[in-house]
């Protein structure tokens, strides 16, 4: 998706938060699916650390 920030949002930021659905792991247990946030093609957030969401503040 493309997000265009207002002048105010460029100053204070705009919080992006992605909460992925669940997927089964190798033992059949549910875990959060992987997610990542790219800004201008560069990864700025992911949930590889075991978190259940990705979040980043755009400015």
C-alpha positions in Angstrom: 0.0 0.0 0.0 1.1 3.6 -0.5 0.7 6.1 2.3 0.9 9.8 1.8 1.5 11.7 5.0 0.1 15.2 5.9 2.4 17.9 7.1 1.3 17.2 10.7 1.9 13.4 10.3 5.4 14.1 8.9 6.2 16.0 12.1 4.7 13.6 14.7 4.6 10.4 12.8 2.0 7.9 11.6 2.0 4.5 13.4 1.8 1.4 11.2 0.9 -1.8 12.9 0.4 -5.2 11.1 -1.1 -8.1 13.0 -0.7 -11.3 10.9 -2.9 -14.3 11.0 -1.8 -17.6 12.5 0.0 -20.5 10.8 0.9 -24.0 12.0 4.5 -24.7 12.9 6.3 -28.1 12.5 4.6 -29.5 15.6 1.2 -28.4 14.6 1.0 -25.5 17.0 -0.3 -22.1 15.9 2.1 -19.2 15.7 2.0 -15.7 14.2 2.7 -15.6 10.5 5.8 -13.7 9.4 5.3 -10.0 8.5 7.6 -7.1 7.6 7.2 -3.4 6.7 9.2 -1.9 3.9 9.7 1.9 3.4 11.0 2.9 0.0 12.2 -0.7 -0.5 14.1 -0.9 2.8 12.9 -3.2 5.6 12.2 -1.2 8.7 10.3 -3.7 10.8 9.7 -7.5 11.0 8.4 -10.0 13.6 11.4 -12.4 13.4 12.0 -11.8 17.1 8.8 -13.8 18.0 6.5 -10.9 18.3 2.9 -11.2 17.2 3.0 -8.0 15.1 5.1 -5.6 13.1 5.1 -1.9 14.0 6.9 1.2 12.7 6.3 4.9 12.9 6.6 6.7 9.6 7.8 10.3 9.6 
